[in-house]
Amino acid sequence: MIRIKQCSLADLDALMNLQKRCFAALKNKDWLRNNSEENFRVCLQTPNFALGLFSEEQLIAIAILQICGLDSENLGYQLELSDEQLEKTGNMKLVLIDPAYRKRGWQYRLMQACEEYARQYGLNRLAVTVHPDNSVSVHNIEKSGYIYHSQQIKYGGLNRSLYYKKLK
């Protein structure tokens, strides 16, 4: 039985394990930023939003919406937004899907749920980065209505495509 729930700090170990499973399955390790426990700890606290998909008690997928405000992590800085616009911009930080549960539409559906939360929170724009060769994620991002902005070097030298979406 698969269930969806908002994740919290109580799910930190499960998130770290999910990241390890996803990272191990990658042919190109540059496709995924290896997030630290501390980074995930921040992501699992408000105002950020983490939506997990569980099979029995195992976390099999997660989507994280990061609400940064004027923090330097806000991808809106690369979009050259004003401070007022940055306050209304969030990062679609990460979507991880356990390799055994891929090709079922979970990435797209979890992103849509995070967008709904972003709207309710009062955000009007989201930004996301993705490795340009990660065709499945690029497809889901574009299918979700994100617009390509530019190539960026992020996260300690990783090549990323930057996309954004204005929320309605």
N, CA and C atoms as a LAMMPS dump frame, in Angstrom:
ITEM: TIMESTEP
0
ITEM: NUMBER OF ATOMS
504
ITEM: BOX BOUNDS ff ff ff
-5.0000000000000000e+02 5.0000000000000000e+02
-5.0000000000000000e+02 5.0000000000000000e+02
-5.0000000000000000e+02 5.0000000000000000e+02
ITEM: ATOMS id mol type element x y z
1 1 1 N 0.844 -1.18 0
2 1 2 C 0 0 0
3 1 3 C 0.891 1.245 0
4 2 1 N 0.623 2.143 -0.923
5 2 2 C 1.401 3.374 -1.046
6 2 3 C 0.593 4.527 -0.47
7 3 1 N 1.27 5.331 0.359
8 3 2 C 0.612 6.501 0.945
9 3 3 C 1.521 7.713 0.817
10 4 1 N 0.917 8.89 0.809
11 4 2 C 1.635 10.157 0.714
12 4 3 C 1.465 10.896 2.028
13 5 1 N 2.556 11.505 2.514
14 5 2 C 2.446 12.325 3.716
15 5 3 C 3.536 13.391 3.704
16 6 1 N 3.267 14.452 4.431
17 6 2 C 4.281 15.482 4.599
18 6 3 C 5.37 14.933 5.505
19 7 1 N 6.606 15.125 5.1
20 7 2 C 7.736 14.61 5.874
21 7 3 C 8.213 15.646 6.89
22 8 1 N 8.876 15.141 7.912
23 8 2 C 9.408 15.982 8.983
24 8 3 C 10.796 15.463 9.357
25 9 1 N 11.361 16.061 10.399
26 9 2 C 12.679 15.612 10.864
27 9 3 C 12.688 14.133 11.245
28 10 1 N 11.547 13.604 11.62
29 10 2 C 11.461 12.184 11.962
30 10 3 C 11.778 11.289 10.761
31 11 1 N 11.711 11.853 9.553
32 11 2 C 11.973 11.089 8.328
33 11 3 C 13.387 11.303 7.785
34 12 1 N 14.242 11.974 8.544
35 12 2 C 15.588 12.308 8.063
36 12 3 C 16.395 11.075 7.684
37 13 1 N 16.427 10.062 8.531
38 13 2 C 17.196 8.849 8.219
39 13 3 C 16.656 8.172 6.961
40 14 1 N 15.341 8.123 6.82
41 14 2 C 14.734 7.517 5.637
42 14 3 C 15.105 8.301 4.379
43 15 1 N 15.166 9.62 4.485
44 15 2 C 15.553 10.458 3.354
45 15 3 C 17.016 10.225 2.976
46 16 1 N 17.891 10.142 3.959
47 16 2 C 19.293 9.87 3.679
48 16 3 C 19.454 8.51 2.983
49 17 1 N 18.686 7.516 3.423
50 17 2 C 18.74 6.19 2.798
51 17 3 C 18.207 6.223 1.369
52 18 1 N 17.133 6.969 1.145
53 18 2 C 16.59 7.102 -0.207
54 18 3 C 17.621 7.753 -1.124
55 19 1 N 18.274 8.801 -0.656
56 19 2 C 19.294 9.457 -1.47
57 19 3 C 20.42 8.471 -1.821
58 20 1 N 20.839 7.647 -0.861
59 20 2 C 21.896 6.658 -1.127
60 20 3 C 21.469 5.672 -2.213
61 21 1 N 20.218 5.193 -2.14
62 21 2 C 19.721 4.255 -3.152
63 21 3 C 19.68 4.914 -4.532
64 22 1 N 19.226 6.148 -4.575
65 22 2 C 19.143 6.86 -5.855
66 22 3 C 20.532 7.133 -6.411
67 23 1 N 21.445 7.559 -5.558
68 23 2 C 22.8 7.878 -5.995
69 23 3 C 23.499 6.623 -6.516
70 24 1 N 23.309 5.514 -5.845
71 24 2 C 23.951 4.26 -6.251
72 24 3 C 23.486 3.795 -7.628
73 25 1 N 22.267 4.124 -8.004
74 25 2 C 21.708 3.68 -9.28
75 25 3 C 22.107 4.564 -10.456
76 26 1 N 22.707 5.716 -10.183
77 26 2 C 23.065 6.647 -11.255
78 26 3 C 24.3 6.2 -12.017
79 27 1 N 24.224 6.265 -13.336
80 27 2 C 25.404 6.027 -14.16
81 27 3 C 26.309 7.255 -14.124
82 28 1 N 25.704 8.423 -14.142
83 28 2 C 26.445 9.681 -14.098
84 28 3 C 26.17 10.344 -12.748
85 29 1 N 27.13 10.309 -11.854
86 29 2 C 26.948 10.826 -10.491
87 29 3 C 26.746 12.346 -10.466
88 30 1 N 27.089 13.042 -11.543
89 30 2 C 26.883 14.493 -11.605
90 30 3 C 25.402 14.863 -11.724
91 31 1 N 24.543 13.901 -12.005
92 31 2 C 23.126 14.19 -12.154
93 31 3 C 22.452 14.54 -10.834
94 32 1 N 23.048 14.124 -9.729
95 32 2 C 22.43 14.339 -8.421
96 32 3 C 23.42 15.011 -7.483
97 33 1 N 22.968 16.05 -6.835
98 33 2 C 23.766 16.686 -5.79
99 33 3 C 23.672 15.804 -4.554
100 34 1 N 24.793 15.427 -4.001
101 34 2 C 24.814 14.587 -2.804
102 34 3 C 24.6 15.495 -1.588
103 35 1 N 23.356 15.643 -1.171
104 35 2 C 23.001 16.553 -0.08
105 35 3 C 23.458 16.008 1.269
106 36 1 N 23.913 16.904 2.097
107 36 2 C 24.351 16.524 3.44
108 36 3 C 23.139 16.334 4.36
109 37 1 N 23.381 15.666 5.458
110 37 2 C 22.333 15.494 6.46
111 37 3 C 21.846 16.862 6.957
112 38 1 N 22.768 17.785 7.147
113 38 2 C 22.383 19.118 7.623
114 38 3 C 21.521 19.846 6.593
115 39 1 N 21.858 19.704 5.325
116 39 2 C 21.053 20.32 4.272
117 39 3 C 19.632 19.763 4.308
118 40 1 N 19.504 18.448 4.422
119 40 2 C 18.179 17.837 4.494
120 40 3 C 17.445 18.221 5.78
121 41 1 N 18.18 18.377 6.857
122 41 2 C 17.565 18.779 8.129
123 41 3 C 16.837 20.121 7.946
124 42 1 N 17.478 21.051 7.261
125 42 2 C 16.858 22.354 6.984
126 42 3 C 15.631 22.178 6.088
127 43 1 N 15.762 21.335 5.068
128 43 2 C 14.664 21.125 4.11
129 43 3 C 13.421 20.514 4.746
130 44 1 N 13.604 19.787 5.839
131 44 2 C 12.484 19.107 6.488
132 44 3 C 11.788 19.971 7.544
133 45 1 N 12.169 21.233 7.627
134 45 2 C 11.572 22.136 8.604
135 45 3 C 10.834 23.26 7.898
136 46 1 N 9.804 23.777 8.552
137 46 2 C 9.06 24.894 7.983
138 46 3 C 9.961 26.107 7.903
139 47 1 N 9.773 26.947 6.895
140 47 2 C 8.635 26.973 5.985
141 47 3 C 8.754 26.027 4.797
142 48 1 N 9.852 25.261 4.712
143 48 2 C 10.011 24.329 3.596
144 48 3 C 8.949 23.24 3.662
145 49 1 N 8.765 22.565 2.544
146 49 2 C 7.709 21.561 2.435
147 49 3 C 8.298 20.331 1.765
148 50 1 N 8.192 19.197 2.416
149 50 2 C 8.684 17.931 1.874
150 50 3 C 7.538 16.933 1.858
151 51 1 N 7.247 16.425 0.683
152 51 2 C 6.147 15.484 0.521
153 51 3 C 6.723 14.131 0.152
154 52 1 N 6.473 13.134 1.008
155 52 2 C 7.034 11.809 0.808
156 52 3 C 6.002 10.792 0.375
157 53 1 N 6.488 9.826 -0.354
158 53 2 C 5.68 8.702 -0.802
159 53 3 C 6.243 7.47 -0.106
160 54 1 N 5.38 6.739 0.577
161 54 2 C 5.807 5.593 1.373
162 54 3 C 5.145 4.313 0.879
163 55 1 N 5.932 3.242 0.811
164 55 2 C 5.408 1.907 0.576
165 55 3 C 5.635 1.164 1.882
166 56 1 N 4.538 0.797 2.51
167 56 2 C 4.601 0.292 3.884
168 56 3 C 5.252 1.395 4.716
169 57 1 N 6.392 1.135 5.329
170 57 2 C 7.052 2.171 6.128
171 57 3 C 8.293 2.74 5.448
172 58 1 N 8.584 2.291 4.217
173 58 2 C 9.787 2.733 3.526
174 58 3 C 9.495 3.954 2.655
175 59 1 N 10.33 4.995 2.799
176 59 2 C 10.243 6.176 1.939
177 59 3 C 10.756 5.789 0.56
178 60 1 N 9.883 5.913 -0.455
179 60 2 C 10.266 5.508 -1.812
180 60 3 C 10.38 6.694 -2.761
181 61 1 N 9.9 7.859 -2.341
182 61 2 C 10.017 9.062 -3.173
183 61 3 C 9.783 10.279 -2.296
184 62 1 N 10.372 11.397 -2.71
185 62 2 C 10.177 12.638 -1.98
186 62 3 C 10.345 13.814 -2.937
187 63 1 N 9.595 14.844 -2.697
188 63 2 C 9.758 16.119 -3.392
189 63 3 C 9.898 17.189 -2.316
190 64 1 N 10.864 18.074 -2.51
191 64 2 C 11.138 19.11 -1.525
192 64 3 C 11.002 20.482 -2.165
193 65 1 N 10.16 21.298 -1.57
194 65 2 C 9.997 22.692 -1.952
195 65 3 C 10.727 23.529 -0.912
196 66 1 N 11.702 24.29 -1.353
197 66 2 C 12.484 25.119 -0.452
198 66 3 C 12.019 26.568 -0.572
199 67 1 N 11.688 27.149 0.57
200 67 2 C 11.242 28.539 0.616
201 67 3 C 12.364 29.34 1.265
202 68 1 N 13.095 30.075 0.438
203 68 2 C 14.35 30.697 0.865
204 68 3 C 14.25 32.172 1.222
205 69 1 N 13.231 32.853 0.734
206 69 2 C 13.195 34.293 0.932
207 69 3 C 14.414 34.929 0.29
208 70 1 N 15.129 35.752 1.044
209 70 2 C 16.301 36.453 0.517
210 70 3 C 17.608 35.701 0.751
211 71 1 N 17.53 34.449 1.222
212 71 2 C 18.725 33.632 1.429
213 71 3 C 19.422 33.391 0.088
214 72 1 N 20.727 33.262 0.129
215 72 2 C 21.512 33.079 -1.096
216 72 3 C 21.166 31.789 -1.84
217 73 1 N 20.506 30.839 -1.193
218 73 2 C 20.087 29.592 -1.851
219 73 3 C 18.97 29.82 -2.866
220 74 1 N 18.276 30.941 -2.791
221 74 2 C 17.149 31.217 -3.675
222 74 3 C 17.634 31.279 -5.119
223 75 1 N 17.129 30.393 -5.957
224 75 2 C 17.508 30.366 -7.366
225 75 3 C 17.033 31.61 -8.104
226 76 1 N 16.128 32.356 -7.51
227 76 2 C 15.658 33.597 -8.116
228 76 3 C 16.761 34.609 -8.333
229 77 1 N 17.841 34.512 -7.575
230 77 2 C 18.974 35.423 -7.801
231 77 3 C 19.543 35.231 -9.209
232 78 1 N 19.594 33.983 -9.688
233 78 2 C 20.089 33.732 -11.038
234 78 3 C 19.093 34.208 -12.099
235 79 1 N 17.846 34.41 -11.689
236 79 2 C 16.831 34.949 -12.6
237 79 3 C 16.828 36.481 -12.578
238 80 1 N 17.704 37.063 -11.746
239 80 2 C 17.847 38.519 -11.606
240 80 3 C 16.545 39.174 -11.16
241 81 1 N 15.938 38.602 -10.122
242 81 2 C 14.676 39.114 -9.588
243 81 3 C 14.942 40.175 -8.522
244 82 1 N 13.982 41.03 -8.336
245 82 2 C 14.056 42.035 -7.272
246 82 3 C 13.834 41.348 -5.924
247 83 1 N 14.176 42.046 -4.839
248 83 2 C 13.95 41.49 -3.5
249 83 3 C 12.487 41.133 -3.295
250 84 1 N 11.587 41.969 -3.77
251 84 2 C 10.148 41.701 -3.628
252 84 3 C 9.775 40.407 -4.361
253 85 1 N 10.324 40.21 -5.55
254 85 2 C 10.045 38.995 -6.31
255 85 3 C 10.705 37.774 -5.67
256 86 1 N 11.901 37.962 -5.106
257 86 2 C 12.586 36.844 -4.445
258 86 3 C 11.769 36.316 -3.273
259 87 1 N 11.123 37.203 -2.552
260 87 2 C 10.296 36.802 -1.404
261 87 3 C 9.137 35.906 -1.831
262 88 1 N 8.762 35.966 -3.096
263 88 2 C 7.628 35.183 -3.614
264 88 3 C 8.092 34.036 -4.513
265 89 1 N 9.393 33.723 -4.45
266 89 2 C 9.974 32.675 -5.294
267 89 3 C 10.486 31.541 -4.417
268 90 1 N 10.164 30.33 -4.814
269 90 2 C 10.656 29.15 -4.109
270 90 3 C 11.467 28.267 -5.037
271 91 1 N 12.221 27.363 -4.443
272 91 2 C 13.008 26.388 -5.204
273 91 3 C 12.323 25.027 -5.154
274 92 1 N 12.11 24.45 -6.318
275 92 2 C 11.749 23.037 -6.359
276 92 3 C 13.081 22.329 -6.164
277 93 1 N 13.425 22.134 -4.914
278 93 2 C 14.775 21.739 -4.503
279 93 3 C 15.194 20.375 -5.042
280 94 1 N 14.296 19.416 -4.911
281 94 2 C 14.726 18.049 -5.189
282 94 3 C 13.522 17.134 -5.32
283 95 1 N 13.627 16.215 -6.246
284 95 2 C 12.683 15.096 -6.316
285 95 3 C 13.528 13.839 -6.451
286 96 1 N 13.352 12.928 -5.52
287 96 2 C 14.043 11.641 -5.549
288 96 3 C 13.005 10.53 -5.654
289 97 1 N 13.232 9.614 -6.569
290 97 2 C 12.357 8.448 -6.723
291 97 3 C 13.229 7.2 -6.623
292 98 1 N 12.89 6.312 -5.712
293 98 2 C 13.606 5.045 -5.587
294 98 3 C 13.637 4.361 -6.956
295 99 1 N 14.796 3.85 -7.36
296 99 2 C 14.897 3.215 -8.678
297 99 3 C 13.841 2.134 -8.937
298 100 1 N 13.42 1.426 -7.914
299 100 2 C 12.419 0.368 -8.088
300 100 3 C 11.016 0.911 -8.345
301 101 1 N 10.812 2.204 -8.159
302 101 2 C 9.478 2.794 -8.293
303 101 3 C 9.412 3.856 -9.39
304 102 1 N 10.394 3.884 -10.264
305 102 2 C 10.408 4.87 -11.346
306 102 3 C 9.472 4.455 -12.473
307 103 1 N 9.241 5.388 -13.381
308 103 2 C 8.398 5.188 -14.571
309 103 3 C 6.934 4.957 -14.194
310 104 1 N 6.492 5.616 -13.134
311 104 2 C 5.095 5.51 -12.705
312 104 3 C 4.441 6.885 -12.58
313 105 1 N 5.155 7.943 -12.993
314 105 2 C 4.601 9.29 -12.953
315 105 3 C 4.715 9.995 -11.614
316 106 1 N 5.476 9.431 -10.685
317 106 2 C 5.537 10.015 -9.343
318 106 3 C 6.22 11.376 -9.323
319 107 1 N 7.281 11.541 -10.118
320 107 2 C 7.993 12.821 -10.108
321 107 3 C 7.049 13.948 -10.492
322 108 1 N 6.334 13.768 -11.569
323 108 2 C 5.387 14.788 -12.038
324 108 3 C 4.311 15.06 -10.985
325 109 1 N 3.732 14.007 -10.43
326 109 2 C 2.641 14.189 -9.45
327 109 3 C 3.118 14.855 -8.165
328 110 1 N 4.293 14.487 -7.699
329 110 2 C 4.821 15.12 -6.486
330 110 3 C 5.153 16.596 -6.738
331 111 1 N 5.665 16.897 -7.92
332 111 2 C 5.938 18.3 -8.246
333 111 3 C 4.645 19.111 -8.27
334 112 1 N 3.581 18.532 -8.805
335 112 2 C 2.307 19.235 -8.846
336 112 3 C 1.783 19.516 -7.438
337 113 1 N 1.944 18.559 -6.546
338 113 2 C 1.51 18.742 -5.157
339 113 3 C 2.327 19.844 -4.469
340 114 1 N 3.615 19.897 -4.734
341 114 2 C 4.452 20.959 -4.158
342 114 3 C 4.056 22.323 -4.716
343 115 1 N 3.703 22.367 -5.98
344 115 2 C 3.254 23.634 -6.567
345 115 3 C 1.976 24.131 -5.903
346 116 1 N 1.087 23.215 -5.601
347 116 2 C -0.155 23.613 -4.923
348 116 3 C 0.163 24.186 -3.546
349 117 1 N 1.067 23.553 -2.83
350 117 2 C 1.481 24.077 -1.528
351 117 3 C 2.095 25.465 -1.695
352 118 1 N 2.937 25.638 -2.714
353 118 2 C 3.582 26.933 -2.957
354 118 3 C 2.538 28.026 -3.181
355 119 1 N 1.514 27.717 -3.952
356 119 2 C 0.439 28.697 -4.182
357 119 3 C -0.251 29.057 -2.867
358 120 1 N -0.572 28.043 -2.082
359 120 2 C -1.238 28.291 -0.798
360 120 3 C -0.353 29.098 0.137
361 121 1 N 0.959 28.926 0.027
362 121 2 C 1.902 29.649 0.866
363 121 3 C 2.05 31.104 0.408
364 122 1 N 1.639 31.384 -0.829
365 122 2 C 1.722 32.744 -1.354
366 122 3 C 2.847 32.98 -2.337
367 123 1 N 3.501 31.913 -2.759
368 123 2 C 4.547 32.065 -3.766
369 123 3 C 3.922 32.214 -5.148
370 124 1 N 4.586 32.951 -6.017
371 124 2 C 4.06 33.088 -7.375
372 124 3 C 5.072 32.653 -8.446
373 125 1 N 6.203 32.104 -7.997
374 125 2 C 7.211 31.637 -8.954
375 125 3 C 8.034 30.533 -8.283
376 126 1 N 8.381 29.533 -9.1
377 126 2 C 9.285 28.476 -8.646
378 126 3 C 10.445 28.372 -9.628
379 127 1 N 11.588 27.96 -9.125
380 127 2 C 12.761 27.725 -9.959
381 127 3 C 13.32 26.352 -9.622
382 128 1 N 13.968 25.755 -10.602
383 128 2 C 14.51 24.414 -10.424
384 128 3 C 15.766 24.276 -11.285
385 129 1 N 16.705 23.474 -10.809
386 129 2 C 17.868 23.136 -11.624
387 129 3 C 17.862 21.636 -11.894
388 130 1 N 18.467 21.278 -13.025
389 130 2 C 18.534 19.874 -13.432
390 130 3 C 19.767 19.702 -14.317
391 131 1 N 20.385 18.541 -14.218
392 131 2 C 21.483 18.263 -15.139
393 131 3 C 20.9 18.211 -16.552
394 132 1 N 21.52 18.894 -17.516
395 132 2 C 20.942 18.962 -18.86
396 132 3 C 20.779 17.616 -19.551
397 133 1 N 21.544 16.594 -19.157
398 133 2 C 21.433 15.278 -19.789
399 133 3 C 20.436 14.353 -19.092
400 134 1 N 19.828 14.807 -18.016
401 134 2 C 18.856 14.003 -17.287
402 134 3 C 17.5 14.157 -17.994
403 135 1 N 17.338 13.423 -19.075
404 135 2 C 16.193 13.629 -19.971
405 135 3 C 14.842 13.363 -19.306
406 136 1 N 14.764 12.418 -18.388
407 136 2 C 13.485 12.138 -17.72
408 136 3 C 13.073 13.327 -16.857
409 137 1 N 13.999 13.845 -16.063
410 137 2 C 13.675 14.996 -15.218
411 137 3 C 13.415 16.24 -16.055
412 138 1 N 14.216 16.457 -17.096
413 138 2 C 13.977 17.602 -17.983
414 138 3 C 12.574 17.5 -18.572
415 139 1 N 12.185 16.307 -19.014
416 139 2 C 10.848 16.11 -19.58
417 139 3 C 9.764 16.461 -18.557
418 140 1 N 9.892 15.967 -17.322
419 140 2 C 8.89 16.241 -16.296
420 140 3 C 8.837 17.721 -15.928
421 141 1 N 9.984 18.376 -15.903
422 141 2 C 10.036 19.805 -15.608
423 141 3 C 9.335 20.593 -16.712
424 142 1 N 9.646 20.266 -17.942
425 142 2 C 9.014 20.969 -19.062
426 142 3 C 7.524 20.638 -19.161
427 143 1 N 7.156 19.402 -18.896
428 143 2 C 5.748 18.997 -18.891
429 143 3 C 4.968 19.771 -17.827
430 144 1 N 5.646 20.122 -16.731
431 144 2 C 5.016 20.88 -15.647
432 144 3 C 4.92 22.372 -15.957
433 145 1 N 5.431 22.793 -17.112
434 145 2 C 5.284 24.185 -17.525
435 145 3 C 6.449 25.09 -17.17
436 146 1 N 7.563 24.523 -16.759
437 146 2 C 8.74 25.336 -16.459
438 146 3 C 9.393 25.784 -17.768
439 147 1 N 9.987 26.964 -17.736
440 147 2 C 10.614 27.576 -18.904
441 147 3 C 12.126 27.599 -18.689
442 148 1 N 12.846 27.172 -19.703
443 148 2 C 14.299 27.175 -19.638
444 148 3 C 14.805 28.612 -19.54
445 149 1 N 15.777 28.834 -18.649
446 149 2 C 16.374 30.164 -18.496
447 149 3 C 17.831 30.187 -18.957
448 150 1 N 18.675 29.293 -18.415
449 150 2 C 20.097 29.371 -18.72
450 150 3 C 20.837 28.149 -18.19
451 151 1 N 22.087 28.021 -18.635
452 151 2 C 22.997 27.03 -18.073
453 151 3 C 23.725 27.686 -16.907
454 152 1 N 23.944 26.929 -15.846
455 152 2 C 24.602 27.423 -14.647
456 152 3 C 25.602 26.386 -14.163
457 153 1 N 26.636 26.85 -13.501
458 153 2 C 27.521 25.958 -12.753
459 153 3 C 27.135 26.146 -11.29
460 154 1 N 26.644 25.083 -10.665
461 154 2 C 26.1 25.153 -9.309
462 154 3 C 26.701 24.045 -8.451
463 155 1 N 26.477 24.155 -7.148
464 155 2 C 26.739 23.07 -6.205
465 155 3 C 28.165 22.524 -6.298
466 156 1 N 29.12 23.417 -6.301
467 156 2 C 30.509 22.991 -6.308
468 156 3 C 31.021 22.528 -7.656
469 157 1 N 30.482 23.078 -8.747
470 157 2 C 31.011 22.788 -10.077
471 157 3 C 30.149 21.899 -10.95
472 158 1 N 28.899 21.638 -10.558
473 158 2 C 28.02 20.782 -11.355
474 158 3 C 27.278 21.604 -12.411
475 159 1 N 27.23 21.077 -13.623
476 159 2 C 26.517 21.725 -14.719
477 159 3 C 25.01 21.543 -14.533
478 160 1 N 24.266 22.629 -14.602
479 160 2 C 22.821 22.573 -14.421
480 160 3 C 22.101 23.491 -15.402
481 161 1 N 20.918 23.064 -15.813
482 161 2 C 19.998 23.928 -16.54
483 161 3 C 19.062 24.533 -15.511
484 162 1 N 18.836 25.828 -15.611
485 162 2 C 17.938 26.539 -14.706
486 162 3 C 16.618 26.78 -15.42
487 163 1 N 15.534 26.388 -14.765
488 163 2 C 14.183 26.59 -15.269
489 163 3 C 13.384 27.376 -14.224
490 164 1 N 12.321 28.021 -14.675
491 164 2 C 11.42 28.71 -13.757
492 164 3 C 9.99 28.586 -14.245
493 165 1 N 9.075 28.825 -13.335
494 165 2 C 7.65 28.762 -13.658
495 165 3 C 6.918 29.804 -12.846
496 166 1 N 6.068 30.57 -13.512
497 166 2 C 5.188 31.508 -12.81
498 166 3 C 3.923 30.731 -12.436
499 167 1 N 3.585 30.783 -11.177
500 167 2 C 2.403 30.077 -10.685
501 167 3 C 1.165 30.941 -10.88
502 168 1 N 0.059 30.305 -11.165
503 168 2 C -1.205 31.028 -11.348
504 168 3 C -2.091 30.837 -10.158
